[in-house]
Amino acid sequence: MDFYSLNKKAPNVSFKEAVIQGIAPDKGLYFPESITPLPKSFFENIETLSNEEIAFTAIHQFVNADIPDGELRKIIKNVLDFDFPVVEIEDQIATLELFHGPTMAFKDVGARFMAQCLGYFSGNESNEVTVLVATSGDTGGAVANGFLGVEGVKVVILYPSGKVSDIQERQLTTLGRNITALEVDGTFDDCQKMVKTAFLDEGLLQKMQLTSANSINVARWLPQLFYFLIAYKQIKSKGKELVFSVPSGNFGNICAGMVAQRLGMPVDHFIAATNVNDTVPEFMQSGEYNPKPSSATISNAMDVGDPSNFIRIRHLHHDDFDKLKENLSSFPFTDEETRKAMLHIYKTSQYIADPHGAVGYLGLQKYLKDHPETYGVFLETAHPVKFLDVVEDTIGHTLELPPQIKKVMGKEKSSIKIGTYEELKSYLLKRE
Ligand SMILES: *Cc1c(COP(=O)(O)O)cnc(C)c1O
């Protein structure tokens, strides 16, 4: 299996090269050359398979020979060591809970998978890899946790000082070992700009192997297709047409769901639910893609004005707008609507949704109005405690802290303060 660049001006590479490089030399995203459907019997018997078996069968063709089967099975076993339950909260509406991992956000699976692949690849090389990542909150914690203790890989995380929640900051800054948190005097956009500058800095790149850990990396993006297959295994017996509603920011998760569909999973339609950052909903109306600066919302992991993976979705539908419309609907929702939905879900189903899940619920509800015969699943991408203030304030109820969170609350924060790109660069070079 080879991966090609969507900009079509760079050579094809193997899975290993795509993971190590992150982005192609022509700045295009990597995309698999082919997606071979799995045998019908796989889906007919899926309820008899373990999550690990499902994941191994689904990802094998993309990893190919770059990781031996036994090693790949070991990686998957480590990655999927928690539950992904589907919980029905209303007639024909269920939620897929993706927050039972170590940092309680769905990014745990992608971050762990990428970390273990990179660890395997760098184990065979003498060069150390440095993972550089900017975070507005959730990504950093999942990446830090996923890479903790992985040999041959160092992780440097940039986060905006004072702009992430207390829980998120502790998840980033208390691990130590091969993880360093750089606390940037600035905004998330400033952090991201510094990271982008580093990736274009030839002087730096000559001295070190830098890679990114966001969802443009195929090892973070593709394993998200496990969620959809694991959900399908649980709801197949409903016997209805099936739709997924995915709260979307950079559109990596939903795009992975569409890859699961290409593998042959019977799913009727996808709904991309967003907050007021509505670049994609607008595109689905007008056919015109107009990226814009992001606006801050209560579902802040989706505050993205130019979603990086949407190009993969368009490509998957051969850049055919009508084909895309058959498979995808996209609706935006305001913070006020989101809070109302959280309260409604709590009052009618005694279920506590986080703001991202609530946006997914709203998207599903809107779609089901015109498609009453469908069974819908919305993805719960974060545990409600990660957005403690908003959730408690909205539903008027105090939340219990789960053990994963209690564990980090007692730990001492350790970070290095920086303010400029020059400081980032000299920090990176000093460590060489
Ligand atoms: C990252 C994130 C999202 C958005 O996922 P994408 O794959 O970027 O669309 C949604 N919810 C939460 C909680 C997240 O952390």
Ligand as a Chemical Component Dictionary entry (heavy atoms), coordinates in Angstrom:
data_LIG
# 
_chem_comp.id                   LIG 
_chem_comp.type                 NON-POLYMER 
_chem_comp.pdbx_formal_charge   0 
_chem_comp.three_letter_code    LIG 
# 
loop_
_chem_comp_atom.comp_id 
_chem_comp_atom.atom_id 
_chem_comp_atom.alt_atom_id 
_chem_comp_atom.type_symbol 
_chem_comp_atom.charge 
_chem_comp_atom.model_Cartn_x 
_chem_comp_atom.model_Cartn_y 
_chem_comp_atom.model_Cartn_z 
_chem_comp_atom.pdbx_ordinal 
LIG C1 C1 C 0 -10.860 17.131 18.380 1  
LIG C2 C2 C 0 -12.234 17.066 18.918 2  
LIG C3 C3 C 0 -13.376 17.115 18.076 3  
LIG C4 C4 C 0 -13.264 17.323 16.577 4  
LIG O1 O1 O 0 -12.756 16.207 15.901 5  
LIG P1 P1 P 0 -12.215 16.362 14.387 6  
LIG O2 O2 O 0 -11.717 15.022 14.019 7  
LIG O3 O3 O 0 -11.152 17.413 14.424 8  
LIG O4 O4 O 0 -13.397 16.794 13.560 9  
LIG C5 C5 C 0 -14.628 16.983 18.644 10 
LIG N1 N1 N 0 -14.777 16.851 19.979 11 
LIG C6 C6 C 0 -13.725 16.808 20.823 12 
LIG C7 C7 C 0 -13.966 16.681 22.275 13 
LIG C8 C8 C 0 -12.420 16.909 20.329 14 
LIG O5 O5 O 0 -11.381 16.886 21.174 15 
# 
loop_
_chem_comp_bond.comp_id 
_chem_comp_bond.atom_id_1 
_chem_comp_bond.atom_id_2 
_chem_comp_bond.value_order 
_chem_comp_bond.pdbx_ordinal 
LIG C1 C2 SING 1  
LIG C2 C3 SING 2  
LIG C2 C8 DOUB 3  
LIG C3 C4 SING 4  
LIG C3 C5 DOUB 5  
LIG C4 O1 SING 6  
LIG O1 P1 SING 7  
LIG P1 O2 DOUB 8  
LIG P1 O3 SING 9  
LIG P1 O4 SING 10 
LIG C5 N1 SING 11 
LIG N1 C6 DOUB 12 
LIG C6 C7 SING 13 
LIG C6 C8 SING 14 
LIG C8 O5 SING 15 
# 
